[in-house]
């Protein structure tokens, strides 16, 4: 039994896949049109994701160390000293999203070198 990605009740055949690309994005199940509308809106705002998986959360947390090393090398660490972990994670996610968007755009434009 699949559960609703929003409320946890039994899913009833309502599904959402961002950009109709199941090869690229997860498919979420919902119990009702109300939860589907809510989940779809969240996924559109978050580039196909509703909640980060545990692996994604760990990867972002582990990336903090790499970001800190580069900031230190560039003499920029002091500027980020008062940032919370959540703020640092937003920076990391923005970099990942920007990179992925650029790669997708280049691929769709046939800009991939052979």
C-alpha positions as a Python dict, from the first residue, in 0.01 Angstrom:
ca = {
    (1, 'X'): (0, 0, 0),
    (2, 'X'): (136, 343, -95),
    (3, 'X'): (73, 630, 141),
    (4, 'X'): (-13, 989, 58),
    (5, 'X'): (298, 1207, 34),
    (6, 'X'): (117, 1488, 218),
    (7, 'X'): (-100, 1339, 493),
    (8, 'X'): (15, 976, 519),
    (9, 'X'): (-327, 821, 451),
    (10, 'X'): (-370, 547, 194),
    (11, 'X'): (-302, 677, -157),
    (12, 'X'): (-604, 649, -387),
    (13, 'X'): (-463, 667, -737),
    (14, 'X'): (-368, 1034, -760),
    (15, 'X'): (-6, 1074, -874),
    (16, 'X'): (234, 1357, -957),
    (17, 'X'): (563, 1337, -1147),
    (18, 'X'): (740, 1669, -1206),
    (19, 'X'): (748, 1764, -1575),
    (20, 'X'): (612, 1414, -1648),
    (21, 'X'): (973, 1291, -1628),
    (22, 'X'): (977, 973, -1414),
    (23, 'X'): (1332, 907, -1534),
    (24, 'X'): (1444, 1227, -1361),
    (25, 'X'): (1199, 1290, -1076),
    (26, 'X'): (1018, 1076, -819),
    (27, 'X'): (650, 998, -859),
    (28, 'X'): (441, 1091, -556),
    (29, 'X'): (110, 929, -463),
    (30, 'X'): (-179, 1111, -296),
    (31, 'X'): (-510, 1026, -133),
    (32, 'X'): (-718, 1306, -284),
    (33, 'X'): (-719, 1592, -531),
    (34, 'X'): (-664, 1832, -242),
    (35, 'X'): (-341, 1658, -139),
    (36, 'X'): (-240, 1621, -506),
    (37, 'X'): (-284, 1996, -564),
    (38, 'X'): (-83, 2074, -250),
    (39, 'X'): (192, 1824, -332),
    (40, 'X'): (214, 1938, -693),
    (41, 'X'): (252, 2301, -585),
    (42, 'X'): (527, 2209, -340),
    (43, 'X'): (708, 1998, -600),
    (44, 'X'): (690, 2276, -863),
    (45, 'X'): (845, 2522, -614),
    (46, 'X'): (1116, 2271, -516),
    (47, 'X'): (1212, 2143, -860),
    (48, 'X'): (1026, 1813, -836),
    (49, 'X'): (1087, 1730, -472),
    (50, 'X'): (848, 1735, -180),
    (51, 'X'): (1087, 1628, 94),
    (52, 'X'): (1454, 1548, 70),
    (53, 'X'): (1540, 1182, 112),
    (54, 'X'): (1762, 1077, 401),
    (55, 'X'): (2049, 1028, 156),
    (56, 'X'): (2004, 1381, 18),
    (57, 'X'): (1998, 1526, 369),
    (58, 'X'): (2321, 1342, 458),
    (59, 'X'): (2489, 1447, 132),
    (60, 'X'): (2409, 1814, 191),
    (61, 'X'): (2533, 1790, 549),
    (62, 'X'): (2857, 1625, 432),
    (63, 'X'): (2902, 1894, 163),
    (64, 'X'): (2927, 2159, 436),
    (65, 'X'): (3287, 2052, 506),
    (66, 'X'): (3387, 2093, 141),
    (67, 'X'): (3224, 2435, 127),
    (68, 'X'): (3403, 2537, 447),
    (69, 'X'): (3739, 2428, 302),
    (70, 'X'): (3690, 2634, -15),
    (71, 'X'): (3566, 2937, 178),
    (72, 'X'): (3873, 2914, 404),
    (73, 'X'): (4110, 2882, 105),
    (74, 'X'): (3953, 3190, -55),
    (75, 'X'): (3961, 3388, 270),
    (76, 'X'): (3581, 3412, 279),
    (77, 'X'): (3504, 3200, 585),
    (78, 'X'): (3462, 3501, 816),
    (79, 'X'): (3166, 3621, 608),
    (80, 'X'): (2983, 3294, 680),
    (81, 'X'): (3080, 3262, 1047),
    (82, 'X'): (2737, 3362, 1181),
    (83, 'X'): (2534, 3156, 930),
    (84, 'X'): (2320, 2873, 1063),
    (85, 'X'): (2344, 2519, 926),
    (86, 'X'): (2010, 2575, 750),
    (87, 'X'): (2146, 2886, 576),
    (88, 'X'): (2460, 2701, 466),
    (89, 'X'): (2240, 2417, 337),
    (90, 'X'): (2039, 2670, 131),
    (91, 'X'): (2362, 2789, -31),
    (92, 'X'): (2465, 2432, -111),
    (93, 'X'): (2119, 2350, -251),
    (94, 'X'): (2121, 2665, -466),
    (95, 'X'): (2455, 2561, -615),
    (96, 'X'): (2328, 2209, -684),
    (97, 'X'): (2004, 2338, -837),
    (98, 'X'): (2187, 2589, -1055),
    (99, 'X'): (2431, 2325, -1176),
    (100, 'X'): (2152, 2078, -1256),
    (101, 'X'): (1942, 2342, -1432),
    (102, 'X'): (2238, 2444, -1648),
    (103, 'X'): (2315, 2083, -1739),
    (104, 'X'): (1952, 2015, -1830),
    (105, 'X'): (1929, 2332, -2037),
    (106, 'X'): (2250, 2249, -2226),
    (107, 'X'): (2131, 1895, -2288),
    (108, 'X'): (1792, 2012, -2417),
    (109, 'X'): (1971, 2257, -2649),
    (110, 'X'): (2202, 1984, -2779),
    (111, 'X'): (2499, 2175, -2637),
    (112, 'X'): (2661, 1855, -2507),
    (113, 'X'): (3009, 1804, -2660),
    (114, 'X'): (3088, 1466, -2814),
}
